[in-house]
Amino acid sequence: MWVFWVICIWFGAWGLNIWLTSKRFAAAPILAPLVLGATMLVLWEIVVAGLGLSAVILPAPSAIFLRFGAELDLLWGDFNQTVIKGALRGFAIGVSAALLCALAIDRSRFLTKGLLPIGNFIAAMPIIGIAPIMVNWFGFDWQSKAAVVVIMVFFPILVNTTQGLQASHAIHRDLMKTYGASYWQVLCAMRLPSALPFIFNGLKISATLALIGAIVAEYFGSPTRGMGFRISTGVGRLDMDLVWAEIFVAALVGTGFYGAVTLAERYFTFWHPSQRNR
Amino acid sequence: MINRFLPILVMLAGLLVLWYLAVAPMNLRGGLDYAERQGAAVTPATASARRDANLLILLVQNRQFIGYAYALERPALPTPNQVLGEFWKTTGAMVMRGRAWSKRSLIYHGWLTMKTTLFGFALGGVIGMFGAIAMVYSRVAAMSLMPWAIISQTIPIVALAPMIIVLSGQLGIESREVPKAIISAYLCFFPVLVGMIKGLRAPEDSQLDLLKTYNATGLASFLKLRLPASAPFLFTSLKIGIAAALVGTIVGELPTGAISGLGARLLIGDQFGTPLAIWSALLAAAILAGALVTLIDMLQKIVLNRMGMYR
């Protein structure tokens, strides 16, 4: 019986989405993914109930949301430890260090030519692996998590900013020269704004990396709170509702963080072609 | 050539010098503890007094013992030659003794990690490519799937990794490779998807119109125009994808309690307090990443050359 419902709902939602997108509603780009997401949740619920899966294997979405509501205090404590203390502080330090570094490098052609390929190479490395070393150096609390995040976000920002600072057109540089602009005037009025799309590209990459770094570092030792700690101990105790609630928080935070960077990008680089045709 | 490589070499040499200089302050306290146990007269005499002392003053007061900081067995920061020594001991030296596939050899663990990475890369690459084709040809797919593809990447996969492992274990998948490959595919499909969509949309309207005047079928215009046009974009994103796949595999090896693979070496090195094992596993991971990206790069050059697209 439930298989019939699964098939019905699936094709019903599919048909609804085809209808939504063919009518060219203004709201279709928002509604279509929402319909898909809601369908997946409903199907998940039905399949779990239909197959009689135990909560140890895969809890139903309703159970996860109930647990989420019941454990708000605990989840808030974990969020505070991992995201606010670890990820955000590390992100802020790493981004500002990379921006300052990029400005310093940019003043010398030799440094740029030497460090850009190295930065590119390191950005492709599995930097996540330094997590145990940072935990060894900075202890179990948020400092080690922030350190991992600093190193993970540093290189994407450095590489993107350095490239962005070189992206200004020669004709614009010439114009600034005819104005007799000083180095700092050129930097603030022309080169930094034209580097912004590149910087935001790096920020978007770093936003997701920051959360990954903060959570992974907790696998190597943490105080008895934090999202990574809760997930790894929750899996050990087969407390799957709580683990999924924690994943739900991670998803919310990740999406929210990325969304915030995207909004800031739209606000600051509204003039860029990629932002105009929306 | 000299113009390109000289700055890089100078920078690398500079970083190496910085590394060597950093070893002394990083390991000083450990080195002094060791010197004290050997019976040397260290100032101040006890470990707890040294813990409170200023590092700089400590460094000046005990300059004759700085050598100890460079020869610790469990250093906070090993010297590059210590790392290389450990790396050689677990790779080259084991090959010479004919034990390359021993459980203690990094070649064995690196091979396992590479196998899973390539498996996950293939899976993620195929998902990314077919997803891109679906999204380019179907408005419904593009509108309803693309936002979720973006959201999927903002969810930290490491949170999901233990769940994927438990789930596949409960579903009766015995192999430890499968969950790791799924995690690495999860990380690597997205760059491929985005690059491939860009590539498939790269042909200009005039080119598509020309094919229309030829009365070409949809399949023909896909095979003869869109697919070849996407090749340069595809290879660029494959390079990002394979690096992401390696990260996924290593992350997947961490919470599994896996006993093999480079990620497991990191975890074991951490649990047993052997920093040299961690550093040499990191070096192996870096070499593997470099090799995989270079492999795709070479493939790109060969394929694009044969297609006459190489610039």
Interface residues (C-beta under 8 A of the other chain):
Chain A: W14 N17 I18 L20 T21 S22 A28 P29 A32 P33 V35 L36 G37 V56 I57 L58 F110 L111 K113 G114 L115 P117 I118 F121 A124 M125 P126 I128 G129 I130 A131 P132 I133 V135 N136 W137 A207 T208 L211 I212 I215 V216 Y219 F220 G221 M227 G228 I231 S232 V235 L238 M240 V243 W244 E246 I247 A250 A251 G254 T255 F257 Y258
Chain B: N3 R4 P7 I8 V10 M11 L12 L15 A76 R139 V140 M143 S144 L145 M146 P147 W148 I150 I151 Q153 T154 I155 P156 I157 V158 A159 L160 P162 M163 I165 V166 L167 Q170 L171 K239 I240 A243 L246 V247 I250 V251 L254 P255 L262 G263 L266 L267 G269 D270 P275 I278 W279 A281 L282 A285 A286 A289 G290 V293
